[in-house]
């Protein structure tokens, strides 16, 4: 028995004047929420075969990190001096 992810799906899109294209709805639907706005696609050519990889944007990667205010500087000159050391 074949699952949806094993299905053979083909779709076409046109390259516009600025070499952009739209990911066809058939492909987006087949990915079933895998591809989201803000994600990046990576084009890969290996031995003449083209593939596309999804690079997910990781929103909120640092949301659990406590803020860090850094040291208090008594003057801009002190900060510049510390930077140059």
C-alpha positions as CSV (number, residue, x, y, z in Angstrom):
1,X,0.0,0.0,0.0
2,X,1.4,3.4,-0.9
3,X,1.1,6.4,1.4
4,X,0.6,10.0,0.3
5,X,4.3,10.8,0.8
6,X,5.2,7.9,-1.5
7,X,2.9,9.2,-4.3
8,X,4.4,10.4,-7.5
9,X,3.3,14.1,-8.0
10,X,4.3,16.3,-10.9
11,X,3.5,19.9,-11.4
12,X,4.8,22.7,-13.6
13,X,5.4,26.4,-13.0
14,X,6.7,29.2,-15.2
15,X,9.9,31.2,-14.6
16,X,9.1,34.9,-14.8
17,X,11.4,37.7,-16.1
18,X,13.3,37.9,-12.8
19,X,13.7,34.1,-12.7
20,X,11.2,33.7,-9.9
21,X,8.6,31.0,-9.8
22,X,5.6,29.9,-7.7
23,X,5.5,26.5,-6.0
24,X,2.4,24.9,-7.6
25,X,-0.6,24.2,-5.4
26,X,-0.3,20.5,-6.0
27,X,3.1,20.5,-4.5
28,X,2.2,22.7,-1.6
29,X,-0.8,20.5,-0.8
30,X,1.2,17.3,-1.1
31,X,3.7,18.6,1.4
32,X,0.8,18.9,3.9
33,X,1.8,21.9,6.0
34,X,5.6,21.1,5.7
35,X,6.2,24.3,3.7
36,X,5.3,27.6,5.4
37,X,5.6,31.2,4.5
38,X,9.0,32.4,5.6
39,X,10.7,29.1,4.8
40,X,13.6,29.1,2.3
41,X,14.1,26.6,-0.5
42,X,17.6,25.4,-1.4
43,X,18.3,24.4,-4.9
44,X,20.7,21.5,-5.2
45,X,22.3,20.0,-8.3
46,X,24.1,16.7,-8.0
47,X,25.4,14.9,-11.1
48,X,23.0,17.0,-13.2
49,X,19.9,16.1,-11.2
50,X,18.1,19.0,-9.6
51,X,16.4,18.7,-6.2
52,X,14.8,21.2,-3.8
53,X,15.2,21.2,-0.1
54,X,13.1,23.1,2.4
55,X,15.0,25.1,5.0
56,X,12.5,25.9,7.8
57,X,12.6,29.3,9.4
58,X,12.9,28.8,13.1
59,X,10.7,31.4,14.7
60,X,11.1,31.9,18.4
61,X,14.5,30.2,18.6
62,X,15.5,32.4,21.5
63,X,12.2,33.1,23.2
64,X,13.2,31.2,26.4
65,X,16.5,33.2,26.7
66,X,16.7,35.8,29.5
67,X,17.7,39.3,28.3
68,X,21.2,40.4,28.9
69,X,21.7,44.1,29.5
70,X,25.5,44.0,29.4
71,X,27.9,46.2,31.5
72,X,27.0,49.7,32.4
73,X,29.4,52.3,30.9
74,X,30.0,55.6,32.6
75,X,31.0,57.2,29.3
76,X,31.1,56.5,25.5
77,X,35.0,56.8,25.8
78,X,35.1,53.9,28.3
79,X,33.0,51.7,26.0
80,X,35.3,52.5,23.0
81,X,38.4,51.8,25.1
82,X,37.0,48.5,26.2
83,X,36.2,47.6,22.6
84,X,39.7,48.3,21.4
85,X,41.4,46.1,24.0
